[in-house]
């Protein structure tokens, strides 16, 4: 199954639950998909 924008937005929603060192950190995300990404997911990630 190709990874779509729904997966990326779900991860961003969950990110809000992480609250340690919130004022002293830089956030970066890496998402790996064995089956690839939809075009919309790729555009959203840019």
PDB file of N, CA, C and O in Angstrom:
ATOM      1  N   UNK A   1       0.839  -1.176   0.000  1.00  0.00           N
ATOM      2  CA  UNK A   1       0.000   0.000   0.000  1.00  0.00           C
ATOM      3  C   UNK A   1       0.886   1.242   0.000  1.00  0.00           C
ATOM      4  O   UNK A   1       1.820   1.337   0.797  1.00  0.00           O
ATOM      5  N   UNK A   2       0.608   2.168  -0.866  1.00  0.00           N
ATOM      6  CA  UNK A   2       1.381   3.406  -0.968  1.00  0.00           C
ATOM      7  C   UNK A   2       0.976   4.349   0.161  1.00  0.00           C
ATOM      8  O   UNK A   2      -0.208   4.497   0.463  1.00  0.00           O
ATOM      9  N   UNK A   3       1.960   4.978   0.775  1.00  0.00           N
ATOM     10  CA  UNK A   3       1.718   5.876   1.892  1.00  0.00           C
ATOM     11  C   UNK A   3       1.141   7.189   1.391  1.00  0.00           C
ATOM     12  O   UNK A   3       1.702   7.831   0.503  1.00  0.00           O
ATOM     13  N   UNK A   4       0.008   7.582   1.974  1.00  0.00           N
ATOM     14  CA  UNK A   4      -0.672   8.806   1.556  1.00  0.00           C
ATOM     15  C   UNK A   4      -0.555   9.917   2.577  1.00  0.00           C
ATOM     16  O   UNK A   4       0.050   9.759   3.638  1.00  0.00           O
ATOM     17  N   UNK A   5      -1.144  11.030   2.233  1.00  0.00           N
ATOM     18  CA  UNK A   5      -1.104  12.219   3.077  1.00  0.00           C
ATOM     19  C   UNK A   5      -1.769  11.965   4.434  1.00  0.00           C
ATOM     20  O   UNK A   5      -1.417  12.606   5.424  1.00  0.00           O
ATOM     21  N   UNK A   6      -2.716  11.044   4.486  1.00  0.00           N
ATOM     22  CA  UNK A   6      -3.389  10.728   5.751  1.00  0.00           C
ATOM     23  C   UNK A   6      -2.411  10.223   6.807  1.00  0.00           C
ATOM     24  O   UNK A   6      -2.564  10.523   7.991  1.00  0.00           O
ATOM     25  N   UNK A   7      -1.420   9.467   6.387  1.00  0.00           N
ATOM     26  CA  UNK A   7      -0.410   8.960   7.319  1.00  0.00           C
ATOM     27  C   UNK A   7       0.454  10.112   7.835  1.00  0.00           C
ATOM     28  O   UNK A   7       0.772  10.165   9.023  1.00  0.00           O
ATOM     29  N   UNK A   8       0.826  11.018   6.962  1.00  0.00           N
ATOM     30  CA  UNK A   8       1.661  12.150   7.368  1.00  0.00           C
ATOM     31  C   UNK A   8       0.920  13.069   8.331  1.00  0.00           C
ATOM     32  O   UNK A   8       1.497  13.520   9.320  1.00  0.00           O
ATOM     33  N   UNK A   9      -0.343  13.349   8.057  1.00  0.00           N
ATOM     34  CA  UNK A   9      -1.101  14.225   8.953  1.00  0.00           C
ATOM     35  C   UNK A   9      -1.347  13.546  10.298  1.00  0.00           C
ATOM     36  O   UNK A   9      -1.365  14.219  11.328  1.00  0.00           O
ATOM     37  N   UNK A  10      -1.536  12.235  10.308  1.00  0.00           N
ATOM     38  CA  UNK A  10      -1.712  11.510  11.570  1.00  0.00           C
ATOM     39  C   UNK A  10      -0.444  11.599  12.418  1.00  0.00           C
ATOM     40  O   UNK A  10      -0.519  11.764  13.635  1.00  0.00           O
ATOM     41  N   UNK A  11       0.712  11.492  11.781  1.00  0.00           N
ATOM     42  CA  UNK A  11       1.972  11.614  12.513  1.00  0.00           C
ATOM     43  C   UNK A  11       2.141  13.016  13.089  1.00  0.00           C
ATOM     44  O   UNK A  11       2.615  13.171  14.215  1.00  0.00           O
ATOM     45  N   UNK A  12       1.760  14.030  12.329  1.00  0.00           N
ATOM     46  CA  UNK A  12       1.848  15.402  12.832  1.00  0.00           C
ATOM     47  C   UNK A  12       0.896  15.624  13.997  1.00  0.00           C
ATOM     48  O   UNK A  12       1.234  16.341  14.938  1.00  0.00           O
ATOM     49  N   UNK A  13      -0.273  15.029  13.951  1.00  0.00           N
ATOM     50  CA  UNK A  13      -1.215  15.130  15.069  1.00  0.00           C
ATOM     51  C   UNK A  13      -0.636  14.498  16.326  1.00  0.00           C
ATOM     52  O   UNK A  13      -0.777  15.053  17.416  1.00  0.00           O
ATOM     53  N   UNK A  14       0.004  13.361  16.193  1.00  0.00           N
ATOM     54  CA  UNK A  14       0.601  12.672  17.334  1.00  0.00           C
ATOM     55  C   UNK A  14       1.802  13.436  17.874  1.00  0.00           C
ATOM     56  O   UNK A  14       2.092  13.383  19.069  1.00  0.00           O
ATOM     57  N   UNK A  15       2.489  14.138  17.003  1.00  0.00           N
ATOM     58  CA  UNK A  15       3.653  14.928  17.409  1.00  0.00           C
ATOM     59  C   UNK A  15       3.278  15.927  18.504  1.00  0.00           C
ATOM     60  O   UNK A  15       4.092  16.215  19.381  1.00  0.00           O
ATOM     61  N   UNK A  16       2.073  16.450  18.463  1.00  0.00           N
ATOM     62  CA  UNK A  16       1.628  17.409  19.462  1.00  0.00           C
ATOM     63  C   UNK A  16       1.585  16.846  20.866  1.00  0.00           C
ATOM     64  O   UNK A  16       1.555  17.609  21.832  1.00  0.00           O
ATOM     65  N   UNK A  17       1.581  15.536  21.005  1.00  0.00           N
ATOM     66  CA  UNK A  17       1.545  14.895  22.320  1.00  0.00           C
ATOM     67  C   UNK A  17       2.916  14.827  22.985  1.00  0.00           C
ATOM     68  O   UNK A  17       3.010  14.561  24.183  1.00  0.00           O
ATOM     69  N   UNK A  18       3.963  15.063  22.228  1.00  0.00           N
ATOM     70  CA  UNK A  18       5.329  15.005  22.759  1.00  0.00           C
ATOM     71  C   UNK A  18       5.674  16.372  23.323  1.00  0.00           C
ATOM     72  O   UNK A  18       5.728  17.356  22.584  1.00  0.00           O
ATOM     73  N   UNK A  19       5.909  16.440  24.633  1.00  0.00           N
ATOM     74  CA  UNK A  19       6.106  17.750  25.235  1.00  0.00           C
ATOM     75  C   UNK A  19       7.370  17.889  26.089  1.00  0.00           C
ATOM     76  O   UNK A  19       7.424  18.754  26.963  1.00  0.00           O
ATOM     77  N   UNK A  20       8.371  17.067  25.856  1.00  0.00           N
ATOM     78  CA  UNK A  20       9.607  17.244  26.616  1.00  0.00           C
ATOM     79  C   UNK A  20      10.546  18.197  25.879  1.00  0.00           C
ATOM     80  O   UNK A  20      10.626  18.188  24.651  1.00  0.00           O
ATOM     81  N   UNK A  21      11.241  19.004  26.644  1.00  0.00           N
ATOM     82  CA  UNK A  21      12.184  20.004  26.117  1.00  0.00           C
ATOM     83  C   UNK A  21      11.582  20.849  25.001  1.00  0.00           C
ATOM     84  O   UNK A  21      12.272  21.175  24.035  1.00  0.00           O
ATOM     85  N   UNK A  22      10.333  21.201  25.116  1.00  0.00           N
ATOM     86  CA  UNK A  22       9.623  21.872  24.025  1.00  0.00           C
ATOM     87  C   UNK A  22      10.240  23.221  23.661  1.00  0.00           C
ATOM     88  O   UNK A  22      10.152  23.638  22.507  1.00  0.00           O
ATOM     89  N   UNK A  23      10.858  23.906  24.610  1.00  0.00           N
ATOM     90  CA  UNK A  23      11.446  25.211  24.324  1.00  0.00           C
ATOM     91  C   UNK A  23      12.916  25.133  23.941  1.00  0.00           C
ATOM     92  O   UNK A  23      13.531  26.146  23.609  1.00  0.00           O
ATOM     93  N   UNK A  24      13.479  23.928  23.988  1.00  0.00           N
ATOM     94  CA  UNK A  24      14.909  23.793  23.744  1.00  0.00           C
ATOM     95  C   UNK A  24      15.183  22.621  22.805  1.00  0.00           C
ATOM     96  O   UNK A  24      15.992  21.746  23.114  1.00  0.00           O
ATOM     97  N   UNK A  25      14.503  22.608  21.651  1.00  0.00           N
ATOM     98  CA  UNK A  25      14.736  21.522  20.705  1.00  0.00           C
ATOM     99  C   UNK A  25      14.425  21.981  19.284  1.00  0.00           C
ATOM    100  O   UNK A  25      13.709  22.958  19.064  1.00  0.00           O
ATOM    101  N   UNK A  26      14.981  21.252  18.341  1.00  0.00           N
ATOM    102  CA  UNK A  26      14.679  21.439  16.927  1.00  0.00           C
ATOM    103  C   UNK A  26      14.050  20.144  16.434  1.00  0.00           C
ATOM    104  O   UNK A  26      14.620  19.066  16.601  1.00  0.00           O
ATOM    105  N   UNK A  27      12.888  20.251  15.835  1.00  0.00           N
ATOM    106  CA  UNK A  27      12.167  19.062  15.385  1.00  0.00           C
ATOM    107  C   UNK A  27      12.431  18.799  13.908  1.00  0.00           C
ATOM    108  O   UNK A  27      12.393  19.704  13.075  1.00  0.00           O
ATOM    109  N   UNK A  28      12.699  17.534  13.612  1.00  0.00           N
ATOM    110  CA  UNK A  28      12.896  17.080  12.231  1.00  0.00           C
ATOM    111  C   UNK A  28      12.169  15.751  12.091  1.00  0.00           C
ATOM    112  O   UNK A  28      12.073  14.983  13.048  1.00  0.00           O
ATOM    113  N   UNK A  29      11.667  15.488  10.911  1.00  0.00           N
ATOM    114  CA  UNK A  29      10.910  14.265  10.679  1.00  0.00           C
ATOM    115  C   UNK A  29      11.493  13.493   9.505  1.00  0.00           C
ATOM    116  O   UNK A  29      11.908  14.080   8.506  1.00  0.00           O
ATOM    117  N   UNK A  30      11.518  12.199   9.635  1.00  0.00           N
ATOM    118  CA  UNK A  30      11.896  11.305   8.545  1.00  0.00           C
ATOM    119  C   UNK A  30      10.834  10.220   8.466  1.00  0.00           C
ATOM    120  O   UNK A  30      10.534   9.558   9.460  1.00  0.00           O
ATOM    121  N   UNK A  31      10.277  10.046   7.297  1.00  0.00           N
ATOM    122  CA  UNK A  31       9.269   9.011   7.088  1.00  0.00           C
ATOM    123  C   UNK A  31       9.772   8.123   5.963  1.00  0.00           C
ATOM    124  O   UNK A  31      10.121   8.606   4.885  1.00  0.00           O
ATOM    125  N   UNK A  32       9.807   6.835   6.217  1.00  0.00           N
ATOM    126  CA  UNK A  32      10.288   5.867   5.234  1.00  0.00           C
ATOM    127  C   UNK A  32       9.140   4.934   4.880  1.00  0.00           C
ATOM    128  O   UNK A  32       8.431   4.439   5.756  1.00  0.00           O
ATOM    129  N   UNK A  33       8.967   4.703   3.591  1.00  0.00           N
ATOM    130  CA  UNK A  33       7.902   3.822   3.129  1.00  0.00           C
ATOM    131  C   UNK A  33       8.467   2.844   2.112  1.00  0.00           C
ATOM    132  O   UNK A  33       9.015   3.247   1.086  1.00  0.00           O
ATOM    133  N   UNK A  34       8.333   1.581   2.401  1.00  0.00           N
ATOM    134  CA  UNK A  34       8.816   0.543   1.490  1.00  0.00           C
ATOM    135  C   UNK A  34       8.078   0.593   0.150  1.00  0.00           C
ATOM    136  O   UNK A  34       8.662   0.310  -0.896  1.00  0.00           O
ATOM    137  N   UNK A  35       6.798   0.954   0.186  1.00  0.00           N
ATOM    138  CA  UNK A  35       5.983   0.955  -1.037  1.00  0.00           C
ATOM    139  C   UNK A  35       5.929   2.315  -1.726  1.00  0.00           C
ATOM    140  O   UNK A  35       5.351   2.432  -2.806  1.00  0.00           O
ATOM    141  N   UNK A  36       6.517   3.339  -1.126  1.00  0.00           N
ATOM    142  CA  UNK A  36       6.529   4.660  -1.749  1.00  0.00           C
ATOM    143  C   UNK A  36       5.439   5.570  -1.214  1.00  0.00           C
ATOM    144  O   UNK A  36       4.710   5.213  -0.288  1.00  0.00           O
ATOM    145  N   UNK A  37       5.338   6.750  -1.808  1.00  0.00           N
ATOM    146  CA  UNK A  37       4.404   7.784  -1.365  1.00  0.00           C
ATOM    147  C   UNK A  37       3.538   8.238  -2.534  1.00  0.00           C
ATOM    148  O   UNK A  37       3.947   8.173  -3.693  1.00  0.00           O
ATOM    149  N   UNK A  38       2.338   8.696  -2.207  1.00  0.00           N
ATOM    150  CA  UNK A  38       1.493   9.285  -3.244  1.00  0.00           C
ATOM    151  C   UNK A  38       2.085  10.644  -3.620  1.00  0.00           C
ATOM    152  O   UNK A  38       2.874  11.216  -2.868  1.00  0.00           O
ATOM    153  N   UNK A  39       1.706  11.141  -4.762  1.00  0.00           N
ATOM    154  CA  UNK A  39       2.179  12.443  -5.224  1.00  0.00           C
ATOM    155  C   UNK A  39       1.772  13.539  -4.229  1.00  0.00           C
ATOM    156  O   UNK A  39       2.568  14.428  -3.925  1.00  0.00           O
ATOM    157  N   UNK A  40       0.542  13.474  -3.726  1.00  0.00           N
ATOM    158  CA  UNK A  40       0.065  14.463  -2.751  1.00  0.00           C
ATOM    159  C   UNK A  40       0.883  14.414  -1.459  1.00  0.00           C
ATOM    160  O   UNK A  40       1.175  15.455  -0.869  1.00  0.00           O
ATOM    161  N   UNK A  41       1.254  13.211  -1.019  1.00  0.00           N
ATOM    162  CA  UNK A  41       2.072  13.085   0.190  1.00  0.00           C
ATOM    163  C   UNK A  41       3.449  13.697  -0.024  1.00  0.00           C
ATOM    164  O   UNK A  41       3.976  14.367   0.864  1.00  0.00           O
ATOM    165  N   UNK A  42       4.030  13.473  -1.186  1.00  0.00           N
ATOM    166  CA  UNK A  42       5.334  14.053  -1.503  1.00  0.00           C
ATOM    167  C   UNK A  42       5.251  15.579  -1.514  1.00  0.00           C
ATOM    168  O   UNK A  42       6.132  16.251  -0.977  1.00  0.00           O
ATOM    169  N   UNK A  43       4.214  16.120  -2.115  1.00  0.00           N
ATOM    170  CA  UNK A  43       4.051  17.578  -2.175  1.00  0.00           C
ATOM    171  C   UNK A  43       3.814  18.156  -0.780  1.00  0.00           C
ATOM    172  O   UNK A  43       4.341  19.219  -0.453  1.00  0.00           O
ATOM    173  N   UNK A  44       3.030  17.468   0.035  1.00  0.00           N
ATOM    174  CA  UNK A  44       2.753  17.910   1.400  1.00  0.00           C
ATOM    175  C   UNK A  44       4.040  17.957   2.219  1.00  0.00           C
ATOM    176  O   UNK A  44       4.236  18.873   3.018  1.00  0.00           O
ATOM    177  N   UNK A  45       4.901  16.992   2.026  1.00  0.00           N
ATOM    178  CA  UNK A  45       6.142  16.898   2.800  1.00  0.00           C
ATOM    179  C   UNK A  45       7.159  17.974   2.427  1.00  0.00           C
ATOM    180  O   UNK A  45       8.062  18.263   3.212  1.00  0.00           O
ATOM    181  N   UNK A  46       7.033  18.546   1.292  1.00  0.00           N
ATOM    182  CA  UNK A  46       7.995  19.566   0.859  1.00  0.00           C
ATOM    183  C   UNK A  46       7.648  20.850   1.514  1.00  0.00           C
ATOM    184  O   UNK A  46       8.323  21.856   1.297  1.00  0.00           O
TER     185      UNK A  46
END
